[in-house]
């Protein structure tokens, strides 16, 4: 694993822990422990953290002889809801959560606040979120999290907001809550990239999945996203190749554009659309990198 790639995983792990995404953190730690070529101290730290998380938030049924992973253990789900939904929701608590949601300088804290907002029962919360989303200075990932929050709160109907300088109109009830809820072409693009990337480096598909997930949170509802939904092989090839190029640039710092175009069958007639897809995903990668730099001490 390249040093820059290791840094990406460490940042990702920190974000998961800050957002109390313990199940995802355990999955990432198990993946890292399978990777080869790292310093011994890294494996010791990962194993120690994984052991603590497993004890604190178990997601395995130890009594099962087959050791089947539970997708959403009742105890873990109940504990998470308890942390996000305190019994006492007085005015001071509600005001604090809403203030963090709207004004905190760290997007991780805003997104965690939105997870808490899902459980707030105050009558005016929905209108506060809707009015706040009309601002044009909200981070795209925070916007997407807010749309998920509204859906979880049971809202339906259209909402008009500005995303990446585009005015878009979205159905709240159609907001995906997981990768599985995105339309089928979105999954086909990732599968295409993962199948090719794994040949070069078995660690790449995991990072491709994370990069794609974050890219979708940025681009959801925009013209680039609508283009992804065209269910044809050429669109899948263009975006899969663009994702692979962006992945290599992010992880390795360089990429062979000619080789990638040949691998994905990008013909001259597809070249312009491929370059458009590259610009969209590389702009997201640059925004992600900028956000990671802001997280550095």
Backbone as a ProteinNet text record, in pm:
[ID]
protein_1_A
[PRIMARY]
XXXXXXXXXXXXXXXXXXXXXXXXXXXXXXXXXXXXXXXXXXXXXXXXXXXXXXXXXXXXXXXXXXXXXXXXXXXXXXXXXXXXXXXXXXXXXXXXXXXXXXXXXXXXXXXXXXXXXXXXXXXXXXXXXXXXXXXXXXXXXXXXXXXXXXXXXXXXXXXXXXXXXXXXXXXXXXXXXXXXXXXXXXXXXXXXXXXXXXXXXXXXXXXXXXXXXXXXXXXXXXXXXXXXXXXXXXXXXXXXXXXXXXXXXXXXXXXXXXXXXXXXXXXXXXXXXXXXXXXXXXXXXXXXXXXXXXXXX
[TERTIARY]
84.2	0	88.2	58.7	138.3	113.4	216.4	200	80.9	60	-52	-185.3	-189.7	-312	-336.1	-229	-240.1	-292.5	-242.5	-290.4	-440.2	-485.9	-628.2	-710.6	-663.9	-737.9	-738.8	-627.1	-620.8	-717.4	-724.5	-819.1	-962.2	-988.1	-1120.8	-1160	-1066.7	-1093	-1124.2	-1048.1	-1072.6	-1212	-1252	-1385.5	-1494.5	-1475.4	-1574.8	-1590.4	-1479.5	-1485.8	-1550.1	-1517.4	-1577.8	-1728.1	-1773.2	-1916.6	-1985.6	-1911.9	-1965.9	-2011.5	-1941.9	-1971.4	-1884.9	-1917.7	-1830.6	-1830.1	-1943.7	-1948.2	-1857.5	-1867.9	-1784.3	-1636.7	-1606.1	-1467.3	-1409.8	-1490.1	-1442.7	-1416.6	-1504	-1484.7	-1356.4	-1329.5	-1207.6	-1084	-1088.5	-974.6	-946.5	-1052.1	-1031.5	-966.6	-1007.8	-948.3	-800.3	-767.5	-629	-539.9	-593	-513.5	-481.1	-557.5	-529.8	-426.4	-401.1	-304.1	-162	-75.1	63.1	157.3	274.1	381.8	385	305.3	305.6	396.2	426.8	510.9	435.3	510.1	450	365.1	410.1	335.8	197.5	185.5	54.7	-42.8	3.2	-83.7	-121	-27.4	-55.8	-160.5	-148.6	-246.4	-383.9	-388.2	-517.1	-582.1	-501.6	-557.6	-609.1	-534.6	-576.5	-708.1	-718.4	-840.8	-957.3	-932.9	-1039	-1089	-997.9	-1038.3	-1125.4	-1088.9	-1169.5	-1308.4	-1315.6	-1444.8	-1532.8	-1471.5	-1548.8	-1608.3	-1531	-1581.8	-1689.9	-1667.5	-1762	-1888	-1872.3	-1985.5	-1981.8	-2015.8	-2003.6	-2097.4	-2044.1	-2128.8	-2118.1	-2064.3	-2057.3	-2140.1	-2207.5	-2276.8	-2179.3	-2110.7	-2003.5	-2056.4	-2185.7	-2239.5	-2267.5	-2267.4	-2295.8	-2173.4	-2189.9	-2076.9	-2026.9	-2114.1	-2073.9	-2018.1	-2034.6	-1978.9	-2035.6	-2166.7	-2228.2	-2231.2	-2192.7	-2195	-2338.9	-2376.2	-2508.1	-2504.6	-2595.2	-2590.5	-2620.4	-2709.4	-2742.7	-2782.8	-2686.3	-2716.6	-2808.7	-2904.7	-3002.4	-2936.4	-2839	-2774	-2698.8	-2625.9	-2549.3	-2642.1	-2748.9	-2843.3	-2910.4	-2945.1	-3010.3	-2915.1	-2788.2	-2690.4	-2668.6	-2658.5	-2638.1	-2756.1	-2877.2	-2994.2	-2997.5	-2956	-2952.6	-2854.6	-2740.8	-2642.3	-2693.5	-2768.1	-2816.9	-2949.8	-3019.9	-3154	-3166.1	-3110.8	-3118.4	-3262.3	-3288	-3423.8	-3470.5	-3379	-3414.8	-3380.2	-3483.1	-3463.7	-3523.2	-3452.6	-3503.3	-3465.4	-3509.9	-3486.7	-3338.3	-3260.8	-3116.8	-3050	-3088.3	-3030.7	-3067.7	-3194.6	-3240.9	-3170.8	-3161.1	-3095	-2948.1	-2882.8	-2740.4	-2719.8	-2800.9	-2787.3	-2813.7	-2917.6	-2950.6	-2843.7	-2784.2	-2677.3	-2555.5	-2517.7	-2403.7	-2433	-2555.4	-2594.6	-2574.5	-2609	-2607.3	-2476.4	-2397.9	-2286.7	-2150.1	-2142.1	-2012.2	-1916.5	-1790.3	-1695.5	-1649	-1667.3	-1624.4	-1744.5	-1731.7	-1846	-1879.3	-1780	-1808.3	-1903.5	-1884.5	-1971.6	-2110.8	-2118.6	-2249.4	-2325.1	-2253.6	-2318	-2360.8	-2281.4	-2320.8	-2443.2	-2446.8	-2563.4	-2689	-2675.1	-2789.6	-2839.6	-2748.6	-2792.8	-2875.6	-2840.7	-2918.1	-3051.7	-3050.3	-3172.7	-3282.8	-3245.2	-3344.7	-3442.1	-3393.2	-3473.1	-3537.3	-3508.6	-3567.1	-3715.2	-3797.2	-3941.7	-4004.6	-3925.5	-3981.7	-4051.6	-4163.9	-4250.9	-4187.9	-4102.4	-4051.1	-3920.1	-3872.1	-3741	-3741.2	-3845.2	-3849.9	-3837.4	-3910.1	-3905.2	-3768.8	-3704.8	-3570.7	-3471.3	-3477.8	-3387	-3413.7	-3540.3	-3576	-3526.8	-3545	-3499.2	-3347.5	-3281.1	-3134.6	-3076.8	-3141.3	-3091.7	-3098.4	-3171.3	-3179.4	-3054.5	-2971.2	-2845.9	-2753.6	-2668.4	-2579	-2436.3	-2414.6	-2279.4	-2265.3	-2359.5	-2354.8	-2271.1	-2186	-2101.4	-2189.2	-2153.4	-2237	-2263.9	-2163.2	-2184.7	-2281.8	-2276.8	-2370.7	-2511.2	-2521.6	-2651.4	-2712.5	-2631.7	-2681.6	-2726.4	-2648.3	-2685	-2815.4	-2835.2	-2959	-3078.2	-3060.7	-3168.3	-3203.8	-3101.9	-3127.8	-3202	-3164	-3229.2	-3377.9	-3408	-3547.8	-3626.4	-3566.5	-3636.5	-3662.1	-3561.5	-3578.2	-3685.2	-3703.3	-3805.3	-3944.5	-3950.2	-4078.7	-4129.4	-4045.1	-4090.3	-4094.4	-4184.4	-4195	-4211.8	-4205.3	-4225.3	-4095.9	-4108.1	-3993.7	-3926.9	-3795.8	-3720	-3622.4	-3613.7	-3522.4	-3405	-3283.8	-3163	-3053.5	-2945.1	-2829.4	-2720.8	-2678.9	-2571.4	-2462.2	-2341.4	-2226.4	-2261.6	-2322.6	-2358.7	-2467.6	-2535.9	-2649.1	-2776.6	-2882	-3010.7	-3078.1	-3108.8	-3167.6	-3297.6	-3385.8	-3512	-3514.8	-3530.5	-3516.6	-3639.4	-3670.9	-3774.3	-3711.3	-3758.7	-3700	-3709.6	-3824.9	-3845	-3760	-3697	-3611.4	-3464.8	-3431.7	-3292.5	-3240.4	-3133.8	-3081	-3026.4	-3058.5	-3006	-2885.1	-2857.7	-2742.1	-2700.8	-2583	-2536.5	-2631.5	-2694.5	-2784.6	-2909.7	-2942.7	-3063.9	-3040.7	-2916	-2891	-2937.9	-2977.2	-3021.3	-2915	-2958.9	-2870.4	-2748.1	-2759	-2638.8	-2526.1	-2560.3	-2458.4	-2375.9	-2442.5	-2370.7	-2289.2	-2339.8	-2267.3	-2134.6	-2133.4	-2010.2	-1903.8	-1942.4	-1846.9	-1798.6	-1888.5	-1849.7	-1749.4	-1770.1	-1678.3	-1538.5	-1530.9	-1400.9	-1333.8	-1411.2	-1353.5	-1293.6	-1362.9	-1315.3	-1182	-1164.9	-1040	-931.1	-965.1	-865.2	-804.1	-884.4	-835.5	-721.8	-718.9	-611.9	-477.7	-477.6	-353.7	-312.6	-411.1	-381.2	-505.5	-498.2	-616.1	-672.6	-595.9	-646.3	-727.2	-717.3	-782.3	-935.1	-1001.9	-1147.9	-1211	-1152	-1208.3	-1202	-1087.6	-1073.6	-1158.6	-1175.2	-1262.4	-1405.1	-1448	-1583.7	-1603.8	-1504.8	-1516.7	-1513.3	-1425.7	-1417.6	-1547.8	-1605.5	-1731.9	-1845.4	-1849.4	-1953.3	-1947.2	-1828	-1813.7	-1842.7	-1805.1	-1833.8	-1984.3	-2057.9	-2202.8	-2266.8	-2211.6	-2265.1	-2245.8	-2138.6	-2114.3	-2206.1	-2215.7	-2276.3	-2425.2	-2481.3	-2622.1	-2713.2	-2795.4	-2892.7	-2842.3	-2711	-2654.3	-2666.1	-2628.2	-2633.6	-2539.4	-2423.4	-2330.9	-2395.6	-2466.8	-2535	-2644.8	-2722	-2828.6	-2771.4	-2653.2	-2588.4	-2548.7	-2503.3	-2467.8	-2584.3	-2704.9	-2823.1	-2864.2	-2801.1	-2831	-2785.3	-2878.6	-2849.4	-2798.1	-2672.4	-2610.9	-2463.1	-2405.9	-2268.6	-2166.6	-2188.8	-2091.8	-2083.2	-2197.5	-2196.6	-2124.8	-2153.1	-2085.4	-1934.8	-1891.9	-1748.7	-1681.9	-1747.5	-1689.5	-1668.2	-1770	-1756.9	-1668.2	-1671.8	-1584	-1437.9	-1408.3	-1271.1	-1230.9	-1323.3	-1294.2	-1270.3	-1349.5	-1329.5	-1193.9	-1154.3	-1024.6	-910.1	-922.3	-819.7	-808.8	-921.5	-922.1	-867.5	-900.6	-850.3	-698.1	-642	-495.9	-429.2	-487.4	-431	-434.5	-543.1	-558.7	-463.6	-452.1	-372.7	-224	-193.4	-54.3	5.6	-79.7	-30.2	-7.2	-34.8	-18	-108.5	-132.5	-215.8	-181.2	-190.4	-165.4	-299.1	-330.7	-460.1	-480.1	-376.1	-387.6	-421.5	-352.6	-378.1	-520.6	-565.7	-700.2	-805.6	-786.1	-882.9	-886.4	-770.4	-765.3	-835.4	-809.8	-866.5	-1019.2	-1074	-1219.5	-1286.5	-1209.2	-1267.3	-1322.4	-1253.1	-1297.2	-1253.5	-1347.1	-1317.7	-1312.2	-1272	-1265	-1401.4	-1506.4	-1640.5	-1685.6	-1623.3	-1657.6	-1563.6	-1458.5	-1350.9	-1402.5	-1488.9	-1537.7	-1618.5	-1705.7	-1786.9	-1699.8	-1598.8	-1504.6	-1433.4	-1387	-1316.9	-1409.2	-1537.1	-1634.3	-1649.2	-1657.9	-1669.3	-1544.7	-1428.4	-1302.9	-1303.5	-1348.1	-1351.1	-1443.2	-1557.8	-1652.5	-1592.3	-1534.3	-1481.5	-1352.9	-1269.5	-1146.3	-1176.8	-1280	-1317.9	-1364.3	-1434.9	-1475.8	-1353.9	-1260.2	-1139.5	-1061	-1056.1	-985.4	-1055.5	-1188.5	-1263.4	-1243.4	-1240.2	-1215.5	-1076.6	-977	-840.7	-831.5	-900.2	-901.5	-961.7	-1067.8	-1129.9	-1038.2	-960.8	-867.5	-755.3	-709.8	-604.6	-652.8	-781.3	-836.5	-844	-846.6	-849.6	-711.8	-606.3	-471.5	-440.5	-370.5	-334.8	-235.7
-119.3	0	125	220.5	342	431.5	510.8	598.6	692.8	749.6	842.2	771.1	644.8	566.3	536	503.9	479.2	603.2	719.7	844.8	862.3	828.3	840.7	750.9	628.8	535.8	583.8	639.8	687.8	803.8	895.1	1006.8	954.8	857.9	799.6	732.8	661.6	594.6	696.4	805	910.2	969.1	993.1	1048.2	953.2	823.7	725.1	725.4	732.5	732.4	860.2	974.3	1100.3	1100.2	1034.9	1030	910.3	837.3	721.3	612.3	601.2	496.3	373.6	308.6	205.5	79.7	43.3	-74.8	-56.7	61.8	89.5	92.9	148.2	155	15.2	-75.3	-212.5	-281.1	-257.8	-317.7	-266.6	-136.3	-79.9	-135.3	-149.6	-203.4	-348.4	-426.3	-564.9	-567.9	-475.9	-467.5	-430.4	-330.9	-286.5	-397.5	-477.5	-585.5	-693.7	-698.9	-795.8	-746.3	-615.6	-557.9	-594.4	-606.6	-646.3	-527.5	-539.7	-445.4	-323.2	-322.2	-207	-231.8	-123.9	-137.1	-211.2	-283.9	-366.3	-282.7	-161.1	-78.5	-41.9	-28.6	1.1	-112.2	-236.8	-352	-363.7	-334.4	-342.3	-239.6	-117.5	-13.4	-49.2	-99.2	-135.5	-249.8	-349.7	-464.4	-424.9	-338.2	-291.9	-214.7	-124.6	-46.4	-136.1	-232.9	-324.2	-406	-456.7	-536.1	-454.8	-327.8	-242.1	-218.9	-192.1	-167.1	-291.5	-408.4	-532.3	-556.1	-525.7	-544.2	-440.9	-316.2	-209.5	-214.5	-252.9	-254.5	-384.7	-497.4	-626.9	-637.3	-687.1	-710.2	-853.7	-938.8	-1081.2	-1159.4	-1263.2	-1355.2	-1466.4	-1449.4	-1541.8	-1683.5	-1695.9	-1828.4	-1904.4	-1835.5	-1900.6	-1977	-2102.3	-2181.7	-2134.2	-2071.9	-2025.6	-1884.2	-1813.1	-1679.2	-1582.8	-1580.5	-1493.7	-1351	-1256	-1115.5	-1066.8	-1001.7	-942.4	-804.4	-777.6	-653.2	-532.4	-546.4	-433.8	-491.4	-529	-592.6	-504.7	-569.3	-492.8	-411.7	-472.2	-401.3	-279	-295.3	-183.3	-74.7	-114.9	-17	59	-12.6	51.8	149.8	110.5	198.3	323.4	304.9	420.2	516.8	462	549.5	619.6	550.3	611.9	729.3	713.9	821.7	942.2	914	1021	1078.9	1006.3	1046.2	1042.9	1142.8	1145.2	1159	1107.2	1111.6	1254.4	1339.7	1478.8	1565.2	1619.3	1708.8	1845.1	1914.4	2045.5	2149.1	2270.6	2377	2403.2	2395.6	2421.6	2317.3	2189.5	2082.7	2102.1	2128.9	2145.4	2263.2	2375.1	2493.5	2467	2392.3	2362.3	2275.2	2170.5	2081.1	2156.6	2239.1	2314	2418.7	2476.4	2574.8	2507.4	2389.9	2316.6	2278.5	2232.2	2194.4	2309.4	2428.4	2542.6	2619.5	2613.4	2707.8	2648.3	2519.8	2465.9	2467	2506	2513.2	2376.8	2270.2	2136.3	2059.9	2011.1	1943	1812.7	1746.1	1623.3	1650.5	1762.6	1798.1	1835.9	1903	1933.9	1806.1	1710.3	1585.8	1503.4	1504.7	1435.7	1503.3	1636.5	1709.2	1670	1652.1	1612.7	1473.2	1385.6	1255	1269.4	1366.3	1390.6	1457.4	1543.9	1616.5	1519.9	1406.5	1306.7	1275.9	1277	1234.2	1350	1473.1	1587.6	1599.3	1616.3	1613.6	1752.4	1857.5	1993.4	2018.3	2087.8	2103.6	2186	2280.1	2373	2327.6	2209.4	2165.1	2148.8	2089.6	2066.5	2196.9	2299.2	2427.7	2493.7	2474	2529.7	2467.1	2334.7	2266.4	2311.7	2318.5	2357.2	2498.3	2592.1	2730	2736.2	2660.9	2659.9	2604.8	2504	2443.7	2538.9	2646.3	2742.8	2831	2825.6	2900.7	2838.7	2921.8	2871.5	2848.4	2852.3	2833.9	2703.1	2611.5	2485.1	2383.9	2310.9	2210.2	2103.3	2058.7	1960.4	1832.5	1783	1661	1685.7	1803.7	1839.4	1852.7	1911.1	1919.4	1781.2	1687.9	1552.8	1488	1506.8	1452.2	1513.7	1641.8	1708.6	1652.6	1622.8	1561.6	1424	1347.8	1218.4	1237.6	1339.4	1369.7	1398.5	1479.8	1512.8	1387.6	1301	1177.5	1091.9	1078.1	997.7	1056.5	1188.1	1252.8	1241.2	1174.9	1147.3	1252	1348.8	1452.1	1398.4	1453.1	1419.2	1547	1533.7	1648.5	1702.4	1808.8	1867.9	1975.7	1987	2094.6	2150	2281.3	2347.6	2405	2361.9	2410.6	2429.2	2495	2514.2	2415.5	2332.8	2236	2254.1	2281.6	2305.7	2408.9	2515.9	2630.8	2597.6	2486.6	2451.9	2453.8	2511.6	2505.7	2375.2	2293.2	2161.8	2147.4	2064.9	2033.7	1884.4	1848.2	1709.2	1662.2	1534	1471.1	1421	1472.1	1435.7	1285.3	1226.9	1084.8	994.3	1048.7	969	974.3	1049.2	1059.6	923.8	870.8	740.1	746.4	645.7	636.2	543.6	472.2	382.9	368.4	309.9	289.8	198.9	105.8	12.3	81.9	198.9	268.4	358.9	376.5	454.3	373.1	439.9	368.5	272.1	170.9	63.3	111	210.9	253.1	300.5	356.4	402.5	284.3	174.6	54.9	-8.2	-3.9	-62.8	9.7	140.8	217.8	173.2	161.9	121.3	-21.8	-112.5	-251.4	-261.7	-181.5	-182.2	-138	-31.1	18.6	-80.4	-135.7	-229.4	-351.7	-403	-522.7	-497.5	-379.7	-346.5	-309.9	-229.4	-180.6	-293.6	-396	-506	-580.7	-579.6	-648.2	-581.5	-447.3	-374	-378.4	-369.4	-360.8	-405.5	-515.7	-568.2	-474.1	-371.9	-277.1	-163.8	-149	-35.6	-38.7	-154.9	-152.7	-90.1	-114.5	-55.8	96.6	147.9	292.8	349.9	273.7	317.1	333	238.3	244.2	368.8	401.2	519.2	648	651.6	770.6	790.1	682.5	689.2	734.9	680.8	718.4	867.7	918.3	1060.4	1147	1098.3	1173.2	1186	1079.6	1083.4	1181.6	1188.9	1284.1	1428	1452.2	1584.7	1610	1512.9	1535.4	1504.6	1445.7	1404.1	1519	1491.3	1588.6	1684.9	1692.2	1786	1728.1	1807.6	1761	1642.6	1643.1	1530	1402.4	1412.8	1296.6	1246.9	1339.1	1298.2	1225.1	1266.8	1201	1057.9	1037.2	902.1	804.8	854.4	768.2	716.8	765.6	713.3	567.5	480	336.8	279.2	313	253	226.7	135.7	91.1	203.1	292.2	398.9	492.8	525.3	611.4	542.2	414.3	337.6	336.4	312.1	307.8	442.6	550.6	684.8	718	694.2	728.4	629.4	501.3	403.5	435.8	472.2	510.3	638.3	734.8	860.2	835.5	745.2	710.4	645	556.5	489.2	590.9	683	786.2	870.9	914.5	997	920.1	791.9	706.4	699.1	675.1	666.6	798.8	910	1040.9	1066.7	1023.8	1046.4	959.1	833.5	737.8	743.8	745.5	737.9	872.6	971	1101.5	1111.2	1002.5	1003.5	896.7	908.6	810.9	813.1	698	687.7	693.4	810.5	832.1	741.5	723.1	639.8	495.6	440.7	302.7	285.8	384	374.3	380.5	469.5	478.8	349.3	289.7	163.5	52.1	47.4	-58.8	-54.1	66.4	81.2	100.1	93.3	103.4	239.9	345.9	482.5	518.7	519.2	548.8	699.7	739.6	882.5	949.2	876.8	935.5	951.9	879.2	888.6	981.4	1029.2	1102.7	1227.5	1305	1428.8	1399.4	1296.8	1262.1	1208.1	1131.3	1080.8	1196.4	1294.2	1407.9	1491.3	1500.2	1568.6	1496.3	1363.6	1283.3	1300.3	1303.5	1324.4	1458.2	1562.6	1695.3	1696.8	1630.6	1626.8	1556.4	1439.4	1360.9	1420.9	1478.6	1540.1	1665.7	1738.7	1856.7	1814.3	1701.3	1648.8	1605.6	1535.2	1489.8	1607.3	1717	1835.8	1894.9	1896.1	1946.1	1855.1	1723.1	1628.8	1649.1	1668.1	1689.8	1817.7	1920.4	2046.9	2028.3	1947.8	1921	1843.9	1747.6	1670.5	1759.6	1853.2	1945.4	2029.3	2065.3	2143.9	2062.8	1928.3	1842.8	1823.9	1857.2	1836.7	1938.4	1893.5	1986.3	2091
0	0	0	-86.8	-95.9	24.9	67.3	183.6	171.7	52.3	36	55.5	13.4	30.2	178.1	251.1	394.3	465.6	425.9	486.4	463.4	342.6	310.7	402.4	423.5	508.7	654.4	699.8	837.9	858.9	761.9	769.9	770.1	682.8	673.5	805.8	868.8	995.9	1104.8	1107.5	1206.3	1189.9	1066.1	1040.6	1088.1	1064	1106.5	1258.3	1329.7	1475.5	1528.2	1466.7	1508.4	1487.5	1380.8	1349.3	1413.9	1500.8	1571.4	1474.8	1360.9	1263	1296.8	1408.6	1462.4	1375.8	1320	1234.9	1113	1048.1	931.5	968.8	1088.3	1134.2	1153.5	1208.4	1227.4	1093.4	997.7	865.2	801	815.3	757.8	828.4	960.7	1034.8	994.6	975.6	931.2	793.1	708.8	575.2	584.8	668	680.8	735.5	826.4	883.7	780.8	671.4	565.9	465.8	466.3	372.4	413.9	318.1	342.8	326.9	390.9	366.5	455.5	563.4	652.6	773.2	845.2	963.3	1073.7	1154.7	1259.4	1354.7	1385.3	1480.6	1427.5	1293.2	1235.5	1261.4	1240.1	1262.5	1410.2	1497.8	1640.9	1682	1627.6	1658.9	1605.1	1480.4	1419.8	1496.4	1533.8	1604.5	1742.5	1810.9	1942.6	1934.5	1836.2	1819.8	1780.4	1692.3	1650.7	1769.1	1851	1967.8	2062	2081.5	2169.6	2111.8	1980.2	1917.3	1919.7	1900	1902.5	2041.2	2144.4	2280.6	2314.2	2271.9	2305.6	2220.6	2092.5	1999.4	1919	1982.2	1913.5	1795	1682.6	1565.6	1517.9	1604.9	1572.5	1673.4	1628.2	1716.3	1752.8	1868.3	1904	1926.8	1961	1987.3	1859.2	1746.4	1618.9	1571.6	1535.9	1490.1	1355	1278.8	1146.5	1150.5	1261.5	1272.5	1171.7	1154.1	1054.8	1106.8	1022.3	1060.8	1064.6	1171.9	1182.7	1119.2	1026.4	950.3	1036.6	1130.8	1218.8	1353.9	1439	1566.8	1650	1716.4	1793.3	1903.6	1972.7	2082.6	2032.1	1920.8	1866.2	1814.2	1745.1	1693.1	1806.7	1913.1	2027.3	2096.1	2109	2172.5	2088.4	1956.5	1868.6	1878.3	1877.1	1887.6	2022.6	2126.8	2259.4	2262.5	2195.1	2191.4	2112.2	2005	1918.2	1964	2049.7	2090.3	2242	2312.6	2459.1	2507.7	2626.2	2680.6	2704.7	2745.6	2774.2	2653.3	2590.4	2476.6	2512.2	2600.5	2640.1	2534.2	2554.7	2455.8	2434.8	2542.4	2531.8	2442.5	2459.6	2377.2	2230.7	2204.8	2066.6	2000.1	2070.4	2013.5	1984.8	2075.1	2054.9	1930.5	1914.9	1800.2	1670.5	1669.5	1548.4	1517	1620.2	1597.5	1534.5	1586.4	1530.1	1385.8	1360.6	1225	1127.2	1168.3	1077	1075.2	1183.9	1195.6	1225.8	1259.7	1298.6	1179.5	1199.7	1087.7	1037.2	1115.5	1074.5	1020.4	895.5	834.2	907.3	967.4	1040.6	1156	1222.7	1334.5	1286.3	1171.4	1114.5	1079.2	1021.5	980.2	1101.4	1207.1	1329.9	1391.2	1385.9	1437.4	1358.7	1227.8	1146.4	1183	1224.5	1272.7	1398.5	1482	1603.9	1572.6	1471.2	1434.8	1392.3	1336.8	1294.8	1408.2	1533.5	1647.4	1723.6	1684.8	1755.7	1721.8	1823.5	1803.3	1795.7	1809.8	1806.7	1672.9	1678.8	1562.4	1450.3	1484	1382.8	1318.2	1353	1303.7	1152.1	1097.1	952.3	874.1	915.8	845.8	861.6	977.4	998.7	901.2	885.9	793.2	649.8	612.7	475.8	444.4	537.5	515.6	509.6	596.4	599.8	469.4	411.8	288.2	169.1	179.8	70.8	62.2	166.4	161.2	56.9	-1.6	-107.3	-58.2	74.3	127.4	205.1	188.2	261.2	183.7	254	191.2	125.2	3.5	-67.4	11.1	86	163	277.6	335.3	442	384	265	198	180.6	131.5	106.8	237.8	343.1	474.2	522.9	496.1	536.3	460.5	332.1	254.2	311.3	350.3	414	546	620.1	747.2	726.7	626.3	597.1	560.3	480.8	443.7	566.7	653.8	775	866.2	858.9	940.4	876.5	761	699.4	603.2	565.8	472.7	330.4	251.5	110.2	29.1	-102.7	-189.5	-246	-324.6	-392.8	-308.9	-326.7	-263.9	-367.8	-378.9	-472.9	-395.9	-431.4	-365.8	-470.2	-430	-517.2	-475.6	-571.1	-545.8	-649.5	-600.2	-688.1	-796	-750.7	-835	-937	-921.3	-1006.2	-923	-976.1	-908.8	-946.8	-847	-872.6	-794.5	-844.3	-778.1	-750.5	-623.5	-582.3	-505.5	-520.3	-439.1	-309.8	-197.9	-68.9	-45.5	-77.3	-49.7	-137.1	-241.6	-330.2	-289.3	-186	-141.4	-95.6	-154.3	-111.7	30.3	109.1	245.2	252.8	145.1	139.3	-5.9	-28.6	-165.3	-242.4	-172.8	-239.4	-293.1	-241.7	-284.6	-405.5	-447	-568.3	-689.2	-797.7	-918.2	-970.9	-1043.2	-1088.9	-1167.1	-1256.9	-1330.1	-1239	-1123.8	-1029	-980.2	-949.3	-904.8	-1015.7	-1137.7	-1250.7	-1273.6	-1256.7	-1275.6	-1176.3	-1049.1	-946.7	-971.7	-1003.5	-1028	-1142.1	-1244.7	-1360	-1316	-1238.7	-1192.7	-1098.9	-1005.2	-908.3	-977.5	-1078.4	-1147.4	-1216.3	-1273.6	-1342.4	-1241.5	-1141.8	-1045.9	-964.6	-936.1	-853.4	-920.8	-1052.6	-1126	-1097.5	-1086.9	-1060.9	-914.6	-824.4	-681.9	-605.2	-529	-459.7	-353	-314.5	-215.1	-279	-410.2	-476.6	-474.1	-490.2	-492.6	-369	-252.7	-130.7	-137.6	-179.4	-187.2	-299.9	-409.2	-517.9	-468.4	-384.8	-330	-244.4	-161.8	-75.6	-157.5	-257.8	-343.2	-419.2	-468.1	-542.2	-451.3	-329.8	-234.2	-203.1	-178.8	-147.1	-269.8	-387.9	-511.3	-532.1	-504	-520	-422.1	-302.1	-205.3	-252.6	-324.7	-382.5	-501.5	-592	-722.9	-728.4	-626.1	-628.4	-672	-772.7	-820.5	-925.7	-947	-1044	-1185.1	-1284.6	-1423	-1444.9	-1377.7	-1389.8	-1336.5	-1224.8	-1167.8	-1261.5	-1318.4	-1410.2	-1531.5	-1574	-1687.1	-1650.2	-1525.2	-1481.5	-1494.5	-1484	-1479.9	-1617.4	-1723.7	-1856.4	-1862	-1876	-1863	-1994.9	-2027.5	-2145.9	-2117.9	-2194.9	-2168.7	-2185.6	-2279.8	-2302.6	-2182.5	-2123.6	-2004.5	-1889.9	-1870.3	-1764.9	-1788.6	-1912.1	-1942.4	-1918.9	-1959.7	-1943.5	-1796.2	-1714	-1572.3	-1497.8	-1536.2	-1471.9	-1500.7	-1623.9	-1659.4	-1586.4	-1579.2	-1509.3	-1360.9	-1301.7	-1160.6	-1140.5	-1232.1	-1222.3	-1234.5	-1328.5	-1345.3	-1218.5	-1165.7	-1044.6	-925.9	-918.7	-811.3	-815.1	-934.2	-945.6	-911.2	-956.6	-924.4	-774.2	-709.5	-565.5	-485	-523.3	-445.9	-479.8	-610.2	-653.9	-692.3	-718.3	-762	-911	-984.7	-1130.1	-1190.4	-1322.5	-1392.2	-1540	-1603.5	-1747.8	-1820.1	-1872.1	-1934.9	-2056.2	-2137.2	-2257.2	-2221	-2121.5	-2079.9	-2027.8	-1948.8	-1892	-2002.1	-2099.1	-2208.7	-2290.1	-2311.8	-2385.8	-2307.5	-2178.7	-2094.9	-2093.5	-2088.2	-2078.3	-2214.9	-2320.8	-2453.8	-2487	-2442.1	-2470.6	-2612.6	-2703.9	-2844.7	-2867.4	-2985.5	-3017.7	-3004.7	-3040.8	-3031.3	-2886.5	-2794.4	-2651.7	-2577.3	-2641.3	-2574.8	-2502.7	-2567.9	-2507.4	-2381.5	-2388.3	-2271.4	-2157.9	-2192.4	-2091.9	-2021.8	-2098.2	-2038.1	-1950.8	-1989.6	-1903.9	-1770.3	-1775.7	-1653.8	-1567.7	-1631.7	-1558	-1485.5	-1552.6	-1490.2	-1368.7	-1380.2	-1268.4	-1147.7	-1169.4	-1057.2	-1001.4	-1088.1	-1037.8	-957.7	-994.3	-915.6	-777	-769.7	-639.4	-559.2	-623.2	-553.6	-497.7	-572.1	-524.1	-401.7	-403.7	-288.3	-167.5	-193.3	-84.1	-24.9	-110.7	-64.1	16.5	-29.2	45.1	184.3	190.3	319.5	411.9	355.3	435.8	486.7	404.5	449.7	566.7	565.5	676.2	803.5	791.8	909	970.4	897.1	947.5	1057.4	1162.7	1271.1	1225
[MASK]
+++++++++++++++++++++++++++++++++++++++++++++++++++++++++++++++++++++++++++++++++++++++++++++++++++++++++++++++++++++++++++++++++++++++++++++++++++++++++++++++++++++++++++++++++++++++++++++++++++++++++++++++++++++++++++++++++++++++++++++++++++++++++++++++++++++++++++++++++++++++++++++++++++++++++

